Every structure is written in structure tokens, then in C-alpha cells.
Amino acid sequence: MKNPEKLSRRDFVGTAASIAASISIVPSHVIAGLGKVPPSDQITLANIGCGTQGLREMGELLQNPKVRIVSVCDVNKYSEDYIDWSPYGIRDNIRTVLGDDNWWHNTKGIPGGRDVGKTYVDRFYEKNSPAGSKNSCTSYEDFRELFAKEKDIDVVKIMTPDHTHASIALAAMDRGIHVVTHKPISNRLLEGRKVIEKAKSSGVITHLLAWSDRPEYRQIKAWIDEGLIGELKEIHNWSYRPVWQQWTKRPTGSETIPEGFNWDLWLGPVPEMEYHKNYTHNVFRGWYDFGGGSVADMGHYSLFPLFETLGISNSPISAKAYGTTTREEVNGVYEWVKNDVAFPASCMIKWKFPQQASLSPFDLFWYDGGMKPFAPLELEMEEKDTPDEGLMLVGTKGKILGGFRGENPVLLPETKMTSRPSSERIDSSKIERHSTAWVDAIQSGTQTPGSFTRAQTITDTVNLGAVALRSGKKVDFDPSALKITNDKEAHKFLSRDYRKGWEI
């Protein structure tokens, strides 16, 4: 055991001595009886990333009595130029959480940055903590400084652009800090593998926020196990995303880096390039350097829990993709636009999966940007079409069709459903989703169902899809050797060129 004089609060909570001490000082049940969670039982959290999504999800954490946000971090100090899905959605959510109808009054746009995050946290705790409580939230520009100075962090929540997820997660795990991250774990396959291996070796609790418990998938599996669609041959998943602006080449011209925005830190592991606003905030995920495209943004939500439910644990062995193409006018001539920097406006990706523990080899298809599979014969006969977003499993004897995440699944043709017990029907609108299940896991010292250690197949899949899009060819992948075996040029897309000091 560590020297008690040097024992941090995080270490202290994890020891048997903490139990005895808490009882001898103020019994937890006494405080709990007053409707409060004793401070020694709260999880201390650092929130890294105070942009739109970081702020959107912060309210749920603040209102969770089991969690205490003690620090925030963002490379942006403050600005009002963020892009979101609505002009007032985040503002109104924060107003509700704070009980303050004047929040963001007279701002010129959508604010974000670490100053917003800190003010949000401080105001909530000032209003909802005992009188005289002055535990102010700390604020940092650089996550490395945060880890160096803050010694009592139990868990870090990573809400930054995709390209920095791996760097932050690895730094946290090196210090024994639990990690919760927005999807993806990384936007490079080899980085993802290293983060997953670190999660296994470090023993910390990790959670990928895209995981959710989906009873619909258990119903789908039961139908497959019953043999109602025969042997599974294909899985089709489609989304109308992207819902952010896409580009086909680098922006031109020079832009001044905004005051209070650390562009060098924002780039992180990515090689030097000129600043442009079209890279940052809520448009980053469309770029190969910074994001993972629609398949990483949305495919995690549908495919991660599906892989878990169906027992798909062996990664794909090949991928092929097609993407939107375009031309532009140059001096009266239409010239081909070679897009090697950003995900296309729409695409189709096909992966081949090997034998699984209980499944024969099958193909997985992804569609986005308005692309989707044509209606199968079973729907055409009823003059129906596939939904705008959906999931379809195709077997040798039948099909299953549901919403994007399998919501309200039905057997095709739908006449098959009339012979099924009504108890099988799942009303997805009434299912509770617990986005903070990781809180209970950390408190109990157990891994979550969304642990990084269970996410290798989904991480490999989305990142191999990006490799296929970038290469323009079918790529064969050896999951054991971690190599693209048929294209040396495509192999380089499994990783990236790192800036000095950011190597992974």
C-alpha cells in the first residue's frame, strides 16, 4: 500500500481503508439518507472537448449525483462560431439544466470552448451544492497539462475530434485513469488496435459511447437461431448521413488562426497544414485526416451492438468501396476532381467476413448519403420501399428488416409475422437506453459491455472501410498480421504520418 501521506483521493477510494474511514468519520448511509451521494462515492471526471457534442452531453453528467466534473479541457478558449443541427438546441438544453432562461442571451452565434464548459459546470454546482461550497472546476488548454496537474481524476470523457481520441485515451490509460470516449476509438486501424491492446493490459475500465443494449437485436438473433431466414449471407445497413458539409479538396487561401484557438494542439498527431475553419468544429469528420466519415459516425451505433449480439468477433478480411465522383469547370473545360482528402458525399462499402463462432462467412454492406439497397421482392410485391435508414439481414430462406438500429424488426414477407407470437413484437419507442451505464461499472470495478476490449471488430471494420474508399480498390486484409496484403499503397492508410512528439 502507498504511503498514506501521499495517497490521492482516487487511490484512497479504491482501498479497503476508505470503507473504514468513511464509516468512522461520516457514515455514507447518513449522507445518502439526506438525498446526497457522499463525495467519497462520487466519480471524479475530466471532460475533454467542449464543442457542440461535449456541451450537449454535459448536462446528463452534471445531473448524475454519482459523478462530479472536476476539470474541463479544450484547445479553444471561447468562440461563437460553432455549427450545430439547430440554432438553439444546446442553449435550450443548458438553460433547462441550469434553470436559467438567460443563458447565452445576446450571443451572436453558437458558443463553445473551455470557458463555456467551465462556466456551465461551475454554475450548476454553485446552484446545487451546499451553501459555502467553492469547489471550482479547473480548466486546461492541453490535455497533457491536465493529466500532469490533476491527480485525483477517476475517469476522462473524450469528446474531441476523431483524430485525437487515441492520443488522449493512451495518455489517460498510462496514468491508470478510466476512459470513456465518443466513437470512434481511432480513425486509423493500427491506432485503434494499440488503444485496445492498452485497454487490455492496463486493466482500466473503458467504454465506447456508441454501445447500447438493443433487445431488437436479441429478437433478430432468436429468429436466426430458429432458422427462420436460413443461413445468414448478407447484412445491409444504410444511413442518410452525412449531415455536415463535405468537400472534395483542400481549402485554398490563407486564414488567420482565431484568438484563443490553439491550432497546433488541435492538429495533434496530424502533420502540419495551414489553418482553415472548414477543418474544425462540427465539420472535421468529413476529412480523412480528422474524421471517420458517416460509417464511423453512425455505423458504430448500429453495428457495434449487432456484432456483439450475433457473436461477430472475427474482423473482415477484405473491403471494397465506391464513392461519389464529380468534375469542375476550369477555363471552359470540365476536369476530373481527384478527391484524396475527404470522404465522398455518398458511398457504398462491402466487407467480407470470415467464419464466426456460430455464423458462416457473410458480406456486410454499408450505404450513406442517400444510397440504400433497392426494395427486395418481398417489399415490391406489397408496393413498399426500404426506409430512408435501415438494417436488413438476408438469409438463404428469408430476410429481416428493421430501422437503422434494428428498431421494430419484421420478417419478410411480412405475412410471416402473422404466425409469430405477439409477445415477440418489440416497441422500440418504449425501450430505455442507459447512456451512463459506465458510471455504475466504474463504481463497481467491472468492465462495461461497451468496453474497448470488445470493440476490435467494429473498429477494424469502419477503418478498413475508409482504407477501401481512399484506395479505390478492393483491399485484402490480414487481421493477424495487420497488413493489407494485395496493395502496398493502401497499406499506408492503416496508419498515418505523425508529427514529432505525437507518435503512437
Salt bridges, closest charged atoms under 4 A:
ASP11 OD2 - LYS2 NZ 2.74
GLU57 OE1 - LYS157 NZ 2.72
GLU57 OE2 - HIS182 NE2 3.19
ASP81 OD1 - HIS281 NE2 3.13
ASP84 OD1 - ARG56 NH2 2.67
ASP92 OD1 - ARG91 NH2 2.78
ASP115 OD2 - LYS77 NZ 2.95
ASP122 OD2 - LYS118 NZ 2.88
GLU141 OE2 - ARG114 NH2 3.99
ASP142 OD2 - ARG144 NH2 2.83
GLU145 OE2 - LYS149 NZ 2.68
ASP154 OD2 - ARG9 NH2 2.62
ASP174 OD1 - LYS198 NZ 2.86
GLU191 OE2 - ARG496 NE 2.88
GLU197 OE2 - LYS200 NZ 3.57
ASP213 OD1 - ARG218 NH1 2.54
GLU216 OE2 - ARG214 NH2 3.42
GLU216 OE2 - ARG433 NH2 2.73
ASP225 OD2 - LYS221 NZ 2.74
GLU226 OE1 - ARG420 NH2 2.86
GLU231 OE2 - LYS233 NZ 2.75
GLU234 OE1 - HIS236 NE2 2.75
GLU255 OE2 - HIS276 NE2 3.35
ASP264 OD1 - ARG499 NH1 2.60
GLU272 OE2 - ARG499 NH1 2.91
ASP289 OD2 - ARG250 NH2 2.60
ASP297 OD1 - LYS183 NZ 3.07
ASP297 OD1 - ARG285 NE 3.37
GLU308 OE1 - ARG454 NE 2.65
GLU328 OE2 - LYS249 NZ 2.58
ASP363 OD2 - LYS350 NZ 3.80
ASP363 OD1 - LYS352 NZ 3.19
GLU378 OE2 - LYS399 NZ 2.93
GLU382 OE1 - LYS384 NZ 3.48
ASP385 OD2 - LYS372 NZ 3.51
GLU389 OE2 - ARG241 NH1 2.84
GLU407 OE2 - ARG214 NH2 3.94
GLU407 OE2 - ARG405 NE 3.97
GLU414 OE2 - LYS384 NZ 2.98
GLU424 OE2 - ARG420 NH2 3.00
ASP427 OD2 - LYS430 NZ 3.93
GLU432 OE1 - HIS434 NE2 3.82
ASP440 OD1 - LYS66 NZ 2.65
ASP460 OD2 - ARG193 NH2 2.80
ASP476 OD1 - LYS474 NZ 2.42
ASP487 OD2 - LYS473 NZ 3.69
GLU489 OE1 - LYS492 NZ 3.12
